Amino acid sequence: MNNQPSSHRTAIIIFAVALAVAIVVAFVTTLHDIDTRVADNTTPPGTVGLAKPHQPLDVSPGQAIPYQSPHTPAGSAR
């Protein structure tokens, strides 16, 4: 009966070590290919600014947009 608390303590220590190893492995594999830089207000090199807005439509709201073939240049009419 004296052996029971010792084996219980050993099992808890083995479980704690296995849990710690599993947490470290999960942390390392999660952060392996992730960029962990912090966001700031500086723009990276090569950045030219915001995205360009679309050209305004030549139709009124609610009016149907005329079909234009993808092969037709933007300024030409059919």
Order of alpha helices (4+ residues) and beta strands (2+ residues): alpha
